[in-house]
Amino acid sequence: MPDEIDIAIIKALNQDSRVKVSHLAQIVHLTAPAVAARIQRLEDAKIISKYTIEVDLDKLGLPRQVFIQVAVQAPQQAAYLAFVKRHHNTFRHHYRTTGKFDYLLEGAFPTRHVLTDFLLELGKFATYEVIDVIDDI
């Protein structure tokens, strides 16, 4: 179980996954080798599972950011999962959820036309609701 120092390390890594161990050591008042050992322990325990980057989707040419709630009937599960696999570069995250919808897709599209084409294909085997992102706060 992570302690307060582990949590502080995780928070710092979450804000900047490229932060230097020496800087983390200053933040948590430990030596750099002690911090490196804690990070390794957190990775070994799969508490830290990957390091990522945050990108500006507008600058990448993907200004249409949406969340798509998806409901899939049992007979269509295989078709839906194959669709998701084919379009894995279209969305940022794919979650299985509880409630009225089975899945949540977080997607980013270059135009409304590309989004429309995606939704038309999705509609062949699932029902969905789209939530448009209007701002990143």
C-alpha positions in Angstrom: 0.0 0.0 0.0 1.5 3.4 -1.0 2.3 5.8 1.8 2.2 9.6 1.8 5.7 9.8 0.2 4.6 7.4 -2.6 1.5 9.5 -3.2 3.6 12.7 -3.4 5.8 11.0 -6.0 2.9 9.8 -8.0 1.3 13.2 -8.0 4.5 14.8 -9.2 4.9 12.2 -11.9 1.3 12.7 -12.9 2.0 16.4 -13.5 5.3 15.8 -15.3 6.2 12.2 -16.1 9.7 13.4 -17.2 10.5 15.1 -13.8 14.1 14.2 -12.7 14.5 11.9 -9.8 16.8 14.5 -8.1 13.9 17.0 -8.2 11.4 14.4 -6.8 13.9 13.8 -4.0 13.8 17.5 -3.1 10.0 17.5 -3.1 9.7 14.5 -0.8 12.8 15.1 1.3 14.6 11.9 0.5 17.8 11.0 -1.4 17.6 10.4 -5.2 18.4 6.6 -4.8 15.6 6.3 -2.2 13.2 7.9 -4.6 14.4 5.8 -7.5 13.8 2.7 -5.4 10.3 3.8 -4.5 9.5 4.4 -8.2 10.8 1.0 -9.1 8.7 -0.6 -6.3 5.6 1.3 -7.6 6.3 0.0 -11.1 6.9 -3.5 -9.9 3.6 -3.5 -8.0 1.9 -2.2 -11.2 0.7 0.9 -9.3 2.6 2.9 -11.9 1.7 1.1 -15.1 2.9 3.5 -17.8 4.1 7.0 -18.5 2.2 9.2 -20.9 2.2 12.6 -22.6 -0.5 15.2 -22.9 -1.0 16.6 -26.4 -2.8 19.6 -27.7 -5.4 17.9 -30.0 -6.3 21.2 -31.8 -2.6 21.5 -32.8 -2.7 17.9 -34.1 -5.6 18.8 -36.3 -8.2 17.0 -34.1 -10.5 19.8 -32.9 -13.7 17.7 -32.6 -13.3 16.1 -29.2 -16.2 14.0 -28.0 -17.3 11.4 -25.5 -19.5 8.7 -27.0 -21.6 6.5 -24.7 -22.3 3.2 -26.4 -24.9 0.5 -25.8 -24.4 -2.8 -27.5 -26.7 -5.8 -27.5 -25.1 -9.2 -26.8 -25.4 -10.5 -30.4 -23.5 -7.4 -31.6 -20.6 -7.5 -29.1 -18.1 -9.2 -31.5 -18.9 -6.7 -34.3 -18.5 -3.8 -31.9 -15.2 -5.0 -30.6 -13.9 -5.6 -34.1 -15.0 -2.0 -35.0 -13.1 -0.7 -32.0 -10.0 -2.6 -33.0 -10.2 -1.2 -36.5 -10.6 2.3 -35.3 -8.2 2.2 -32.3 -6.3 5.3 -33.5 -9.6 7.3 -33.7 -10.2 7.5 -29.9 -8.0 8.2 -26.9 -9.7 5.9 -24.4 -12.2 3.0 -24.4 -13.9 2.2 -21.1 -16.4 -0.5 -20.1 -19.0 1.2 -17.9 -22.0 0.5 -15.8 -25.5 1.9 -16.2 -27.5 2.5 -19.3 -24.5 2.3 -21.6 -21.9 -0.5 -21.9 -18.9 1.5 -23.1 -17.5 5.1 -23.2 -15.3 6.2 -26.0 -13.2 9.3 -25.8 -12.5 10.4 -29.3 -10.9 13.2 -31.3 -11.8 13.8 -34.9 -10.4 16.2 -37.6 -13.9 17.3 -38.8 -17.5 16.8 -38.2 -17.7 14.9 -41.4 -15.2 12.3 -40.2 -17.1 12.1 -36.9 -20.4 11.6 -38.8 -18.9 8.8 -40.8 -17.6 7.1 -37.7 -21.0 7.4 -36.0 -22.8 6.0 -39.1 -20.6 2.9 -39.0 -21.0 2.6 -35.2 -24.8 2.8 -35.6 -24.9 -0.4 -37.6 -24.4 -2.5 -34.4 -24.8 -0.1 -31.4 -26.8 2.7 -30.1 -25.0 5.7 -28.8 -25.1 9.3 -27.4 -22.5 11.9 -28.2 -21.2 14.5 -25.7 -19.3 17.3 -27.3 -16.3 18.8 -25.5 -16.6 22.5 -25.6 -13.6 23.4 -23.5 -10.7 21.9 -21.6 -10.6 23.4 -18.1 
